[in-house]
Amino acid sequence: MSIHTHPPVLYVHKHAFATADPVAASDFVIKHLVGGPVRFGNHTCPASYGPVPAQPSIGSLRLRGSSLALHFVFNPLKAAGSKWNATELGKEVDRIRGKRWAAKGGSYGPGHFDQFMDSHIGVVVASLDPYVRQWEAASVPFICRTWCCAAGMPQWPDRCPAYSYNRTSGCEVGCYVEIPYGIMVELQCGFVGDMSDGEYNQSLACLTHVQPEIFDLCLDERRERGASNSSAEQVDLQI
């Protein structure tokens, strides 16, 4: 049977994340990403299963105006698959990331990306400004980035990475925040429809409170900003 005869995907229903604390993760979404209300099903293990290290827990909620459900899952009874399970790995990522990854206004210094941040969900909003203002007021770390660099931007022309030089298409702009623990979500804007890759003028207009930096995938972000290559220390996961 050809795969082309299968029913097409209708929509994305949910994104599930393993976390050490579904309550903290759900509270963050409610306070800083306009989500809720949260629902916790009763997943208490019956006594017949014997003693358990902790009860499984799943927090389920939606972002306002969206049908997308976010599920935050904690279950110490699932197989770890390695030395650590996903929740312990998430806590370690959060520990080594600390607050150094974020820089107010989206600058590369001292903020920087780690590879775990590439595993994230992106959700579209009309404007990022209200979110950024709220995060600043609540001291929530964040980073904002865009892919385009052309006339009308303060980085033009001298601070445009080669890949983005005079680029005016595929201009999605996004701001990243961390949900406890180690979970990244990107709020994006600059789109004109479901199939849009991000339009230049819209990307400039939908985030004005801070100036996003341009993605530069060739920048070495393994080291602390401002440290020399000879003296900088790299942070490793203690696995």
Buried (B, 14 or more C-beta within 10 A) or exposed (E): EEEEEEEEEEEEEEBEBBBBBBBBBBBBBBEBBBBBEBEBEEEEEEEEEEEEEEEBBBBBBBBEEBEBBBBBBBBBEEEEEEEBBBBBBBBBBBEBBEEBBBBBBBBBEBBBBBEBBEEBBEBBBEBBBEBBEBBBEEEBBBBBBBBBBBEEBEBBEEEBBEEBEEBBEBBBBBBBBBBBBBBBBBBBBBBEEEEBEBBBEBBBBBBEBBBBBBBBEEEEBEBBBEEEEEEEEEBEEEE
